[in-house]
């Protein structure tokens, strides 16, 4: 099955996410020691067909390069040499950690569990990938009320009991 892999690269740890085969949903996959990331991706590629990597690209709010940019650039070179036939898309990763924390809070995760940076990295990778999937699908999820079958409409007249 074809998959797109989301990568939130960090100097110590890297969060990973994978798309479903239809490339609609991103799911948090794993957090890996960054020194073992390429081996992890090679093993994953033996089981699943990777058709694209979406890598978080760290820039500051003003668009200038962040401190982590040189680490990501070095990783991108290694990724390109290891998987030369798989395209890489860079995705702005600003606010992904903040969004990841919000998702954990909204999901009811306990404060102790939210301090686990590995969870933040995985969720951040899923956010990056989902943003890419949403933009690239061209899907529009707005529903025209006139297209809803009468049997499903809330405007349907209900019988009094």
C-alpha beads as a LAMMPS data file, in Angstrom:
LAMMPS data file: protein, C-alpha beads

161 atoms
160 bonds

1 atom types
1 bond types

-500.0 500.0 xlo xhi
-500.0 500.0 ylo yhi
-500.0 500.0 zlo zhi

Masses

1 110.0

Atoms # bond

1 1 1 0.000 0.000 0.000
2 1 1 1.228 3.470 -0.884
3 1 1 2.018 5.719 2.066
4 1 1 3.219 9.244 2.611
5 1 1 5.473 9.661 5.622
6 1 1 5.470 12.808 7.754
7 1 1 8.722 13.619 9.542
8 1 1 9.192 16.078 12.394
9 1 1 12.993 15.921 12.555
10 1 1 14.849 16.838 15.711
11 1 1 18.458 16.642 16.795
12 1 1 17.683 13.933 19.392
13 1 1 14.273 12.519 18.435
14 1 1 12.169 12.434 15.323
15 1 1 8.403 12.118 15.227
16 1 1 6.904 10.101 12.390
17 1 1 3.425 9.850 10.924
18 1 1 1.982 7.863 8.029
19 1 1 -0.927 8.421 5.700
20 1 1 -3.632 5.855 5.162
21 1 1 -3.514 4.126 1.732
22 1 1 -6.087 6.556 0.306
23 1 1 -3.978 9.503 1.505
24 1 1 -6.840 11.105 3.421
25 1 1 -5.763 10.742 7.058
26 1 1 -2.447 11.091 8.864
27 1 1 -1.764 8.871 11.849
28 1 1 0.999 9.321 14.398
29 1 1 3.387 6.426 13.819
30 1 1 6.402 6.476 16.120
31 1 1 9.149 8.512 17.710
32 1 1 12.642 7.374 16.808
33 1 1 16.126 8.281 17.983
34 1 1 17.340 10.541 15.160
35 1 1 20.583 8.579 14.779
36 1 1 18.483 5.491 13.920
37 1 1 15.966 7.251 11.686
38 1 1 17.324 6.194 8.294
39 1 1 17.437 2.538 9.383
40 1 1 13.865 2.818 10.666
41 1 1 12.708 4.276 7.341
42 1 1 14.521 1.547 5.380
43 1 1 12.769 -1.126 7.443
44 1 1 9.422 0.614 7.012
45 1 1 9.987 0.843 3.243
46 1 1 10.448 -2.945 3.116
47 1 1 6.878 -3.400 4.414
48 1 1 5.094 -0.430 2.837
49 1 1 5.567 1.561 -0.349
50 1 1 6.614 5.107 0.505
51 1 1 5.619 7.494 -2.272
52 1 1 6.607 10.790 -0.602
53 1 1 8.225 12.249 2.498
54 1 1 6.764 15.386 4.049
55 1 1 9.412 16.956 6.261
56 1 1 8.840 19.771 8.717
57 1 1 10.997 22.742 7.814
58 1 1 11.884 24.957 10.788
59 1 1 11.691 28.687 10.189
60 1 1 11.108 31.546 12.602
61 1 1 7.895 33.574 12.694
62 1 1 9.430 36.187 10.418
63 1 1 10.407 33.498 7.879
64 1 1 14.109 33.593 8.703
65 1 1 16.010 30.304 9.214
66 1 1 15.787 28.838 12.715
67 1 1 18.634 27.264 14.694
68 1 1 17.452 23.772 13.764
69 1 1 17.553 24.462 10.024
70 1 1 21.129 23.220 9.560
71 1 1 20.242 19.896 11.250
72 1 1 17.224 19.441 9.000
73 1 1 19.232 20.354 5.891
74 1 1 21.864 17.713 6.788
75 1 1 19.098 15.154 7.305
76 1 1 17.504 16.072 3.965
77 1 1 20.798 15.369 2.166
78 1 1 21.044 11.945 3.800
79 1 1 17.376 11.224 3.073
80 1 1 17.858 12.177 -0.600
81 1 1 20.904 9.925 -0.959
82 1 1 19.180 6.997 0.772
83 1 1 15.851 7.319 -1.062
84 1 1 16.720 9.077 -4.335
85 1 1 13.466 8.099 -6.076
86 1 1 11.098 9.308 -3.356
87 1 1 10.127 12.995 -3.566
88 1 1 10.387 15.217 -0.503
89 1 1 8.016 18.052 0.306
90 1 1 8.988 20.641 2.895
91 1 1 6.193 21.756 5.190
92 1 1 6.264 24.822 7.446
93 1 1 6.423 23.435 10.976
94 1 1 5.688 26.648 12.856
95 1 1 3.152 26.099 15.633
96 1 1 3.021 22.303 15.253
97 1 1 4.254 21.755 18.818
98 1 1 1.698 24.229 20.150
99 1 1 -1.053 22.500 18.164
100 1 1 0.159 19.091 19.381
101 1 1 -0.143 20.230 22.998
102 1 1 -3.629 21.612 22.311
103 1 1 -4.690 18.297 20.765
104 1 1 -3.378 16.395 23.778
105 1 1 -5.255 18.693 26.176
106 1 1 -8.464 18.553 24.131
107 1 1 -8.118 14.775 23.934
108 1 1 -8.035 14.530 27.714
109 1 1 -4.405 13.479 28.057
110 1 1 -3.113 13.874 31.599
111 1 1 -0.492 16.570 32.291
112 1 1 2.091 13.919 33.163
113 1 1 1.635 12.248 29.773
114 1 1 1.730 15.597 27.955
115 1 1 5.274 16.156 29.253
116 1 1 6.451 13.174 27.194
117 1 1 8.225 14.916 24.317
118 1 1 8.054 11.761 22.198
119 1 1 4.255 12.114 22.101
120 1 1 4.565 15.752 21.053
121 1 1 6.966 14.779 18.235
122 1 1 4.645 12.049 16.895
123 1 1 1.597 14.292 16.995
124 1 1 3.543 17.159 15.395
125 1 1 4.511 14.834 12.530
126 1 1 0.844 13.886 12.095
127 1 1 -0.147 17.574 12.018
128 1 1 2.487 18.319 9.358
129 1 1 1.344 15.396 7.255
130 1 1 -2.364 16.135 7.663
131 1 1 -1.819 19.741 6.575
132 1 1 -0.073 18.469 3.451
133 1 1 -2.791 15.883 2.749
134 1 1 -5.565 18.439 3.176
135 1 1 -3.937 20.855 0.735
136 1 1 -2.959 18.267 -1.849
137 1 1 -6.267 16.407 -1.979
138 1 1 -8.295 19.352 -3.192
139 1 1 -11.208 17.902 -1.251
140 1 1 -13.854 20.278 -0.056
141 1 1 -15.878 19.116 2.892
142 1 1 -18.626 21.703 2.792
143 1 1 -22.053 20.197 2.278
144 1 1 -24.754 21.820 0.248
145 1 1 -27.934 21.453 2.354
146 1 1 -29.966 20.853 -0.812
147 1 1 -27.919 17.745 -1.542
148 1 1 -28.704 16.045 1.792
149 1 1 -31.337 13.321 1.325
150 1 1 -34.635 14.108 3.059
151 1 1 -34.252 10.989 5.195
152 1 1 -31.084 12.474 6.733
153 1 1 -32.235 16.061 6.997
154 1 1 -32.807 17.681 10.376
155 1 1 -35.477 19.773 8.710
156 1 1 -37.579 16.694 8.152
157 1 1 -41.003 16.961 9.751
158 1 1 -41.196 14.691 12.764
159 1 1 -44.326 12.884 13.723
160 1 1 -45.766 13.752 17.091
161 1 1 -46.015 10.867 19.480

Bonds

1 1 1 2
2 1 2 3
3 1 3 4
4 1 4 5
5 1 5 6
6 1 6 7
7 1 7 8
8 1 8 9
9 1 9 10
10 1 10 11
11 1 11 12
12 1 12 13
13 1 13 14
14 1 14 15
15 1 15 16
16 1 16 17
17 1 17 18
18 1 18 19
19 1 19 20
20 1 20 21
21 1 21 22
22 1 22 23
23 1 23 24
24 1 24 25
25 1 25 26
26 1 26 27
27 1 27 28
28 1 28 29
29 1 29 30
30 1 30 31
31 1 31 32
32 1 32 33
33 1 33 34
34 1 34 35
35 1 35 36
36 1 36 37
37 1 37 38
38 1 38 39
39 1 39 40
40 1 40 41
41 1 41 42
42 1 42 43
43 1 43 44
44 1 44 45
45 1 45 46
46 1 46 47
47 1 47 48
48 1 48 49
49 1 49 50
50 1 50 51
51 1 51 52
52 1 52 53
53 1 53 54
54 1 54 55
55 1 55 56
56 1 56 57
57 1 57 58
58 1 58 59
59 1 59 60
60 1 60 61
61 1 61 62
62 1 62 63
63 1 63 64
64 1 64 65
65 1 65 66
66 1 66 67
67 1 67 68
68 1 68 69
69 1 69 70
70 1 70 71
71 1 71 72
72 1 72 73
73 1 73 74
74 1 74 75
75 1 75 76
76 1 76 77
77 1 77 78
78 1 78 79
79 1 79 80
80 1 80 81
81 1 81 82
82 1 82 83
83 1 83 84
84 1 84 85
85 1 85 86
86 1 86 87
87 1 87 88
88 1 88 89
89 1 89 90
90 1 90 91
91 1 91 92
92 1 92 93
93 1 93 94
94 1 94 95
95 1 95 96
96 1 96 97
97 1 97 98
98 1 98 99
99 1 99 100
100 1 100 101
101 1 101 102
102 1 102 103
103 1 103 104
104 1 104 105
105 1 105 106
106 1 106 107
107 1 107 108
108 1 108 109
109 1 109 110
110 1 110 111
111 1 111 112
112 1 112 113
113 1 113 114
114 1 114 115
115 1 115 116
116 1 116 117
117 1 117 118
118 1 118 119
119 1 119 120
120 1 120 121
121 1 121 122
122 1 122 123
123 1 123 124
124 1 124 125
125 1 125 126
126 1 126 127
127 1 127 128
128 1 128 129
129 1 129 130
130 1 130 131
131 1 131 132
132 1 132 133
133 1 133 134
134 1 134 135
135 1 135 136
136 1 136 137
137 1 137 138
138 1 138 139
139 1 139 140
140 1 140 141
141 1 141 142
142 1 142 143
143 1 143 144
144 1 144 145
145 1 145 146
146 1 146 147
147 1 147 148
148 1 148 149
149 1 149 150
150 1 150 151
151 1 151 152
152 1 152 153
153 1 153 154
154 1 154 155
155 1 155 156
156 1 156 157
157 1 157 158
158 1 158 159
159 1 159 160
160 1 160 161
